[in-house]
Amino acid sequence: MLDIFLQTLPFFALIGLGYGAGRSGFFTPEATAYLTKFVFYFALSAMLFRFSANLSLGEIFDWPFVLAYLWGTMFIYLIATGVALLRKRGIEEAAIEAQCAVIGNVGFLGIPMLVLLLGEQAIGPVMLVLAVDLIVFGSLIVILITGSRDGRMSPGVLRTVGIGLLKNPMIVSISLGLIVSSIGLPIPKPANEFLSLLGAAATPGALFAIGASLATKSAERVVVAGWLSFAKLVLHPAAVAFAALVMFPVDAYAAGVMIACAALPVAGNVYILAQHYVVAPSRVSASILISTALSVITISAVIAAVT
């Protein structure tokens, strides 16, 4: 575990550097927002497009893998929802808390770190986890909150979900890359070098942006945030591990990647959703801060266990 910890340390050191820059005021919230936009729309998209353009859909998509991840994630999603409802929270808050319990920072932290630590063959499984998170659970939270507010399910909700998916650069870049791969379209050398150069900015940019964004987070509602962090860092990977290793016939290596993805801390986009819908943003903020701090240890333990 010590060896894995030392390998993950540079990633968290970059997050710490960003946090220090944000906390000191050297890197303002506005600067963080623009850096995040650059990473999200340009650098990370270039990396995902280049990765997926060199893979086939058959190499990525695997039904047992999807079912195992869906089962493990939905199990914890329902537990978090039930706990919130028992505390007499409404559907909207329950949906936000459930999202904190199962949606990890796969895009900004998982892709660069797990591909480096677990090898390039981890690209396919990581992207599949990312796709399930975005398509299934990213849609579910919009449906639950919007449906709860409207009091019914309307075509407008589905239209909002569809437009959101079409506008998500990670979904678009993966889809375009797979299309290029499926038709056998070669990427010209200058274009490939351009994508490599731009994609290389994703890892340091994303990690620095995570840290700088954490500088604006507060640790209010620590008890609830602690529970959600425990659900995300411990219960989620445990449930996914049970599903992948016991319930479904998932390849051992792919199962390890899936479990490592499940062990990632709460994703920053959950906070964006909480702010957008004005539902418990301080609770989400604290969950991101606490889970990211604790994940320095927990991620190393999980990766050591699956390798």
Secondary structure as the mmCIF struct_conf table of DSSP 4:
data_model
#
loop_
_struct_conf.conf_type_id
_struct_conf.id
_struct_conf.beg_label_comp_id
_struct_conf.beg_label_asym_id
_struct_conf.beg_label_seq_id
_struct_conf.end_label_comp_id
_struct_conf.end_label_asym_id
_struct_conf.end_label_seq_id
HELX_RH_AL_P HELX_RH_AL_P1 LEU A 2 ARG A 23
TURN_TY1_P TURN_TY1_P1 SER A 24 GLY A 25
BEND BEND1 PHE A 26 PHE A 27
HELX_RH_AL_P HELX_RH_AL_P2 PRO A 29 PHE A 38
HELX_RH_PI_P HELX_RH_PI_P1 VAL A 39 ALA A 43
HELX_RH_AL_P HELX_RH_AL_P3 LEU A 44 ALA A 53
TURN_TY1_P TURN_TY1_P2 ASN A 54 ASN A 54
BEND BEND2 LEU A 55 LEU A 55
HELX_RH_AL_P HELX_RH_AL_P4 LEU A 57 ILE A 60
HELX_RH_AL_P HELX_RH_AL_P5 TRP A 63 LEU A 86
TURN_TY1_P TURN_TY1_P3 ARG A 87 LYS A 88
HELX_RH_AL_P HELX_RH_AL_P6 ILE A 91 VAL A 102
STRN STRN1 GLY A 104 GLY A 104
HELX_RH_PI_P HELX_RH_PI_P2 VAL A 106 GLY A 110
HELX_RH_AL_P HELX_RH_AL_P7 ILE A 111 LEU A 118
HELX_RH_3T_P HELX_RH_3T_P1 GLU A 120 ALA A 122
HELX_RH_AL_P HELX_RH_AL_P8 ILE A 123 VAL A 132
HELX_RH_PI_P HELX_RH_PI_P3 ASP A 133 PHE A 137
HELX_RH_AL_P HELX_RH_AL_P9 GLY A 138 ASP A 150
TURN_TY1_P TURN_TY1_P4 GLY A 151 GLY A 151
BEND BEND3 ARG A 152 ARG A 152
HELX_RH_AL_P HELX_RH_AL_P10 PRO A 155 LYS A 167
HELX_RH_AL_P HELX_RH_AL_P11 PRO A 169 SER A 182
TURN_TY1_P TURN_TY1_P5 ILE A 183 GLY A 184
HELX_LH_PP_P HELX_LH_PP_P1 LEU A 185 PRO A 188
HELX_RH_AL_P HELX_RH_AL_P12 LYS A 189 ALA A 200
TURN_TY1_P TURN_TY1_P6 ALA A 201 ALA A 201
HELX_RH_AL_P HELX_RH_AL_P13 ALA A 202 LEU A 214
TURN_TY1_P TURN_TY1_P7 ALA A 215 THR A 216
BEND BEND4 ARG A 221 ARG A 221
HELX_RH_AL_P HELX_RH_AL_P14 VAL A 222 PHE A 230
HELX_RH_PI_P HELX_RH_PI_P4 ALA A 231 LEU A 235
HELX_RH_AL_P HELX_RH_AL_P15 HIS A 236 PHE A 242
HELX_RH_PI_P HELX_RH_PI_P5 ALA A 243 MET A 247
BEND BEND5 PHE A 248 PHE A 248
HELX_RH_AL_P HELX_RH_AL_P16 ALA A 252 ALA A 262
TURN_TY1_P TURN_TY1_P8 ALA A 263 ALA A 263
BEND BEND6 LEU A 264 LEU A 264
HELX_LH_PP_P HELX_LH_PP_P2 PRO A 265 PRO A 265
STRN STRN2 VAL A 266 VAL A 266
HELX_LH_PP_P HELX_LH_PP_P3 ALA A 267 ALA A 267
HELX_RH_AL_P HELX_RH_AL_P17 GLY A 268 TYR A 277
TURN_TY1_P TURN_TY1_P9 VAL A 278 VAL A 278
BEND BEND7 VAL A 279 VAL A 279
HELX_RH_AL_P HELX_RH_AL_P18 PRO A 281 VAL A 306
#
